[in-house]
Amino acid sequence: MTTIVEQLSSYAAALCFEDLPGEVIHQAKRLIIDTIGCALGGYASEPAKIAREIAGTVASGRPATVMVSGQRTSPDLATFANGVMIRFLDFNDGYISTGESGHPSDSIAAVLSTAEVMHRSGREMIVATVLAYEVFCRICDQADLKLLGFDHVTVGGMASTAAAARLFGIPEKSIAEAFNLGIVPNIALYQTRIGTVSMWKGCAYANASRNAVFAAMLAAGGMTGPSPVFEGVGGYFKAVTRAPFQLAALGGREHPFKIMECSIKRFPLGQYSQTVVEAALQVRGKIQSVDEIAEVRIETVTTAIRLMAGDPDKWEPATRETADHSMPYTVAAALIYGTVEQHHFDDEYLRDPKIRALTRRVKAAASDDADRRMPEAMLCKLTLVTESGASHTAVVEYHKGHYRNPMSEAEVEAKFRKLAKEVLATAQSDRLMERLWKLEDVTDAGEIVRLTMARPSPR
């Protein structure tokens, strides 16, 4: 009987650029552009600074580059530093399923570092990205790890392992060992996203990718790992999912690629609140002032309520990380300011009595209709009730950027440029964008990382 790791390692070794339809290649480039833009936007964050400080203490005989700063460090620590930048704003893409959900673009941190170190081409970057998305999404489909006490980055580490092992060019048997070495020691707890959310929320997948790169390096050196890692007596099925599963057919030939079901975010906040904020903005124009609002009623999917409004901290957020995962806070901010942007999670807004007062007038409930539409849609019905008794309702199925309501190329570029403008000159952004849209023509992936540098690399 073929094990899960055998299935994954065989697929990782065999997938090639010629297997990818044109639309899949184009989608991969869109998502890589979006992800690098998010990293540029997250560069100045405190978690990113901490990650860079640690990365800067390590020298490597085979170094990788930290984006923007140009620091040279070990491939695993470069992956961590870049991954923290990617994730900080909670603005990178997402995948929703009836099992687990998360952000497969976090694995692009592992793609960038290993592709640079191995001097892989842009085509190999695209293949590794599609591979990471495929592994992440297919395994996410099998179980909701949150209910079992585990975080989705447990799956993210597997996706990053697949990408890193592929880019290191190790044979199928060694790729299998990389999975074994990456999965067994790196099971993450869901406490990361509960209560008062800490900085670690934006670092957890970066750490999973760091561990994945390290596992691939060990496997490349001949290290073996525990097996069978899924099916064994002490394996993943026993300890994590509590039940076995079989993967659906992986992308290729007549089977679709899961990267086509991933969505780009319009707002820098949790993916389950994207349609909710969009609905709030639709009804905002129906009133003259937020002072008229007596109540805001939200009806959406059960998972969204549980994650974004299910504990007291989401109603009185004390940290940026809690606020961007708070449905009532982000709705209140949207109604007051007409948008939600990165600065709306700064301390001055977290303490704003006007946002706090409106947050207390928000009511959130699960909707059977929305649950039935999951995961194809993220249905939200939002009703704004005024002090005079009037009500205004908006229904949003697919937020702008959802794979069924995609952003245009111009919109993807506009988001990128807005995020990049604080760290890159316009000419740099132009050149980087040009190379990313033509990534299949790039001969050395290190060029992409170097184009993100705001100043010369320190010697």
C-alpha positions in Angstrom: 0.0 0.0 0.0 1.4 3.4 -1.0 1.9 5.7 2.0 1.0 9.4 2.0 4.7 10.4 2.1 5.4 8.1 -0.9 2.6 9.7 -2.8 3.8 13.2 -2.0 7.5 12.6 -2.6 6.8 10.9 -6.0 4.6 13.8 -7.0 7.2 16.4 -5.8 10.0 14.6 -7.8 8.0 14.2 -11.0 6.1 17.6 -11.4 7.6 19.7 -14.2 7.0 23.0 -15.8 5.6 21.4 -18.9 2.8 19.8 -16.8 1.4 23.3 -15.9 -1.4 24.8 -17.9 -0.9 28.5 -18.9 -3.5 29.6 -16.5 -1.8 27.9 -13.6 1.6 29.5 -14.5 -0.1 32.9 -14.7 -1.9 32.4 -11.3 1.4 31.4 -9.7 3.0 34.6 -10.9 0.1 36.7 -9.6 0.4 35.1 -6.2 4.2 35.4 -6.1 3.8 39.1 -6.9 1.2 39.6 -4.2 3.3 37.7 -1.7 6.5 39.7 -2.3 4.4 42.9 -2.1 3.2 41.8 1.3 6.7 41.1 2.4 7.8 44.6 1.3 4.9 46.1 3.3 5.8 44.0 6.4 9.5 44.9 6.3 9.4 47.6 9.0 7.4 45.6 11.5 8.8 44.7 14.9 8.7 40.9 14.4 10.6 41.4 11.1 13.2 43.5 12.8 13.7 40.8 15.5 13.9 38.1 12.8 16.5 40.1 10.9 18.6 40.7 14.1 18.8 36.9 14.7 19.5 36.2 11.0 22.3 38.7 11.1 24.2 36.7 13.8 24.7 33.8 11.5 27.1 33.4 8.6 26.8 30.6 6.1 29.1 29.0 3.5 26.0 28.8 1.3 24.1 31.9 2.2 20.6 33.2 1.2 19.4 36.8 1.2 17.0 38.5 3.4 14.7 40.7 1.3 15.1 44.5 1.3 18.0 44.5 3.9 20.2 42.3 1.7 21.6 40.5 4.8 23.3 37.2 4.0 22.6 34.4 6.3 21.8 30.6 6.4 19.0 29.5 4.1 16.7 28.5 7.0 17.1 31.8 8.8 16.6 33.8 5.6 13.4 31.8 5.1 12.3 32.7 8.6 13.1 36.4 8.2 11.4 36.6 4.8 8.4 34.6 6.0 7.8 36.9 8.9 7.8 39.8 6.5 5.3 38.1 4.2 2.9 37.3 7.0 3.0 40.3 9.3 0.3 42.4 7.7 -2.1 39.4 7.3 -2.5 40.6 3.7 -1.2 37.6 1.8 -3.5 35.1 0.0 -5.6 32.4 1.5 -7.2 29.1 0.9 -10.6 28.1 2.4 -11.9 24.5 2.8 -14.3 22.6 4.9 -11.2 21.1 6.5 -8.3 23.3 7.5 -7.7 26.7 5.9 -4.7 29.0 5.8 -2.2 30.9 3.7 -0.2 28.7 1.3 1.7 31.8 0.0 3.7 31.7 3.3 5.6 28.8 1.7 7.0 31.2 -0.9 9.6 32.2 1.7 11.0 28.7 1.4 10.8 28.9 -2.4 12.8 32.2 -2.5 15.6 31.1 -0.3 16.2 27.6 -1.7 15.8 28.7 -5.3 18.4 31.5 -4.7 20.9 29.1 -3.0 20.6 26.5 -5.7 20.6 29.1 -8.6 17.3 27.7 -9.9 15.4 29.3 -12.7 12.2 31.2 -12.6 10.5 28.2 -14.1 11.7 26.0 -11.2 10.4 28.7 -8.8 7.0 28.5 -10.4 6.9 24.7 -10.2 8.0 24.7 -6.6 5.3 27.3 -5.8 2.5 25.3 -7.5 3.8 22.2 -5.7 3.7 23.9 -2.3 0.1 25.1 -2.9 -1.0 21.6 -4.1 0.4 19.9 -0.9 -1.0 22.5 1.4 -4.5 22.6 0.0 -4.9 18.9 -0.5 -3.9 18.1 3.0 -6.0 21.0 4.4 -9.0 19.4 2.8 -8.8 16.3 5.0 -9.3 17.7 8.5 -10.1 20.8 10.5 -7.0 20.9 12.7 -8.3 23.8 14.8 -10.9 21.6 16.4 -8.2 19.1 17.3 -6.0 21.7 18.9 -3.4 22.1 16.1 -2.5 25.1 13.9 -2.7 25.1 10.1 1.1 25.8 9.9 1.5 22.1 10.7 0.3 21.6 7.2 2.3 24.6 5.9 5.5 23.0 7.0 4.7 20.0 4.7 4.1 22.3 1.8 7.4 24.2 2.4 9.2 20.8 2.7 7.9 19.8 -0.7 9.1 23.0 -2.3 12.5 23.1 -0.6 13.3 19.5 -1.2 12.3 19.9 -4.9 14.5 22.9 -5.3 17.5 21.3 -3.5 17.3 18.7 -6.3 17.4 15.6 -4.1 16.0 12.3 -5.4 12.6 11.0 -4.5 13.8 8.8 -1.7 15.5 11.7 0.0 12.4 13.9 -0.5 10.5 11.3 1.4 13.1 11.6 4.2 12.7 15.3 4.2 8.9 14.9 4.8 9.7 12.5 7.7 12.2 14.9 9.2 10.0 17.9 8.7 6.7 16.5 10.0 7.6 14.5 13.2 9.2 17.4 15.2 7.1 20.2 14.0 3.5 19.9 15.1 2.2 23.4 16.1 -0.5 24.2 18.6 -3.7 26.2 17.8 -3.2 28.4 20.9 -1.2 30.7 18.5 -4.6 32.2 17.3 -6.7 32.2 20.5 -7.3 34.9 23.0 -4.9 37.9 23.0 -3.0 37.1 19.9 0.8 37.6 20.1 3.5 38.5 17.5 3.9 34.7 17.0 0.7 34.6 14.9 2.7 36.2 12.0 5.8 34.1 12.7 4.3 30.6 13.1 4.3 29.6 9.4 7.7 31.3 8.9 9.0 29.0 11.5 7.4 26.0 9.9 9.1 27.0 6.6 12.4 27.5 8.4 12.1 24.0 9.8 11.1 22.6 6.4 14.2 24.1 4.8 16.4 22.6 7.6 14.7 19.2 7.1 15.4 19.3 3.4 19.0 20.2 4.1 19.3 17.3 6.5 17.8 14.9 3.9 20.1 16.2 1.2 23.0 15.3 3.5 21.8 11.8 3.9 19.8 12.0 7.2 16.9 9.6 7.6 13.7 10.3 9.6 11.0 8.3 11.4 8.5 6.5 9.2 5.8 5.9 8.3 5.1 9.4 9.5 1.4 9.4 8.7 0.3 5.8 9.1 2.6 4.7 12.0 1.6 3.7 15.5 2.8 7.0 16.8 2.2 9.0 13.5 0.2 11.9 12.3 -3.1 10.0 12.0 -2.8 8.7 15.5 -1.6 11.9 17.2 -3.1 14.7 15.1 -6.1 13.9 12.9 -7.2 10.9 15.1 -8.3 9.2 11.9 -6.6 8.1 8.6 -7.3 9.8 5.3 -6.5 9.4 1.6 -5.4 12.3 -0.5 -7.4 13.2 -3.6 -5.7 13.0 -6.9 -3.0 15.7 -7.1 -3.0 18.3 -9.8 -1.9 17.5 -13.3 -3.3 15.9 -16.5 -7.0 15.8 -16.1 -6.9 16.9 -12.4 -7.1 20.6 -11.5 -4.4 22.4 -9.6 -5.5 23.8 -6.2 -3.6 27.0 -6.7 -6.5 28.1 -8.9 -8.8 28.0 -5.8 -6.7 30.5 -3.8 -7.7 34.1 -3.2 -6.0 37.4 -2.9 -7.0 39.7 0.0 -8.4 43.1 -0.6 -7.9 44.2 3.0 -5.1 43.5 5.5 -7.1 41.3 7.9 -8.2 37.7 8.4 -9.6 36.0 5.3 -12.8 35.1 7.0 -13.7 38.8 7.4 -13.0 39.9 3.8 -16.6 39.6 2.7 -17.8 41.0 6.1 -15.9 44.3 5.7 -16.9 44.5 2.0 -20.5 44.2 3.0 -20.0 46.9 5.7 -18.6 49.3 3.1 -21.6 48.7 0.8 -24.1 49.7 3.5 -22.0 52.6 4.8 -23.2 54.9 2.0 -26.8 54.5 3.2 -26.2 56.6 6.3 -25.0 60.1 7.0 -23.0 59.3 10.2 -22.0 56.3 12.2 -23.7 58.0 15.1 -27.0 56.8 13.5 -26.1 53.2 14.0 -28.0 51.3 16.6 -26.8 47.8 15.7 -24.8 45.9 13.1 -25.9 42.4 12.5 -23.6 40.0 10.8 -24.6 36.5 9.5 -21.8 34.4 8.1 -20.1 31.0 8.3 -19.7 29.3 11.6 -16.0 29.0 11.2 -15.7 32.8 10.7 -17.7 33.5 13.8 -15.6 31.0 15.8 -12.3 32.4 14.6 -13.0 36.1 14.3 -15.7 36.7 17.1 -15.6 33.6 19.2 -13.7 34.8 22.3 -13.9 37.9 24.4 -10.5 39.2 23.3 -11.9 39.7 19.8 -14.4 42.2 21.1 -11.8 44.2 23.1 -8.6 43.7 21.1 -5.4 44.8 22.8 -2.9 43.9 20.1 -2.6 44.4 16.4 -2.6 40.7 15.9 -5.9 40.3 17.8 -7.5 43.3 16.0 -6.8 42.1 12.5 -8.5 38.8 13.4 -11.4 40.6 15.1 -14.6 40.7 13.0 -16.3 43.4 15.2 -13.2 45.6 15.3 -12.6 45.5 11.5 -16.3 46.1 10.7 -16.3 49.1 13.1 -13.2 50.5 11.5 -14.6 50.1 8.0 -17.8 51.9 8.9 -16.0 54.8 10.5 -13.1 55.3 8.1 -14.5 53.9 4.8 -11.7 51.3 4.5 -9.4 49.2 6.6 -5.7 49.7 6.1 -2.5 48.7 8.0 -2.4 51.8 10.2 -5.9 51.1 11.5 -4.3 48.5 13.8 -1.9 50.9 15.4 -2.2 51.7 19.1 -4.0 55.0 18.5 -6.8 53.2 16.7 -6.9 50.2 19.2 -7.6 52.8 21.9 -10.0 54.9 19.9 -13.2 55.1 22.0 -15.3 55.6 18.8 -14.2 52.3 17.4 -14.7 50.6 20.8 -18.2 52.0 21.1 -19.2 50.8 17.7 -17.6 47.4 18.2 -20.0 46.9 21.1 -23.0 47.5 18.8 -21.9 44.6 16.5 -23.8 41.3 16.7 -22.4 38.2 14.9 -24.2 34.9 14.3 -23.7 31.8 12.3 -25.8 31.3 9.1 -27.0 27.9 7.9 -27.1 29.4 4.3 -23.5 30.5 4.6 -22.4 27.1 6.0 -24.1 25.3 3.1 -22.1 27.5 0.6 -18.8 26.8 2.2 -16.1 26.5 0.9 -17.2 27.7 -2.6 -18.3 31.0 -1.2 -17.7 33.1 1.9 -21.3 34.3 2.2 -22.0 37.3 4.5 -25.3 39.1 5.1 -24.8 42.3 7.0 -27.7 44.4 8.3 -27.1 47.9 9.6 -30.0 49.1 11.9 -30.3 52.9 12.6 -31.6 54.6 15.8 -34.7 55.5 13.8 -35.4 51.9 13.1 -34.4 51.9 9.4 -32.3 48.9 8.2 -29.9 48.5 5.3 -28.6 45.1 4.2 -25.8 44.0 2.0 -25.0 40.4 0.9 -21.5 39.5 -0.3 -20.7 36.1 -1.6 -17.2 36.6 -3.1 -15.0 39.5 -1.9 -12.9 41.3 -4.5 -9.8 39.1 -4.9 -11.7 35.8 -4.3 -10.8 33.3 -7.0 -14.4 33.6 -8.3 -14.2 37.4 -8.3 -10.5 37.9 -9.0 -8.5 41.1 -9.0 -7.3 42.3 -12.4 -3.6 42.5 -13.2 -3.8 46.2 -12.7 -5.3 45.8 -9.3 -2.7 43.2 -8.3 0.0 45.7 -9.4 -1.6 48.6 -7.6 -1.7 46.6 -4.3 2.0 45.6 -4.8 3.1 49.2 -5.5 1.2 50.6 -2.5 3.0 48.0 -0.3 6.4 48.5 -1.9 6.5 52.3 -1.9 8.0 52.7 1.6 11.1 50.6 0.8 11.6 50.6 -3.0 12.0 53.4 -5.4 9.5 53.5 -8.2 12.1 52.4 -10.8 13.0 49.4 -8.6 9.3 48.4 -8.3 9.0 48.7 -12.1 11.9 46.5 -12.7 10.9 43.9 -10.1 7.3 43.8 -11.4 8.6 43.4 -15.0 10.7 40.4 -14.0 8.0 38.8 -11.9 5.4 39.0 -14.8 8.1 37.2 -16.9 9.4 34.9 -14.2 9.5 32.0 -16.6 12.3 33.8 -18.5 14.5 34.4 -15.4 17.5 32.2 -15.5 18.7 32.7 -11.8 16.0 33.1 -9.1 18.5 35.0 -7.0 17.8 38.0 -9.3 14.3 38.3 -7.8 15.6 38.6 -4.2 18.3 41.0 -5.2 15.7 43.3 -6.9 14.0 43.7 -3.5 17.1 45.2 -1.9 16.7 48.8 -0.9 20.4 49.3 -0.4 23.6 47.4 -1.3 24.2 44.1 0.6 26.5 44.7 3.6 29.9 43.2 3.1 
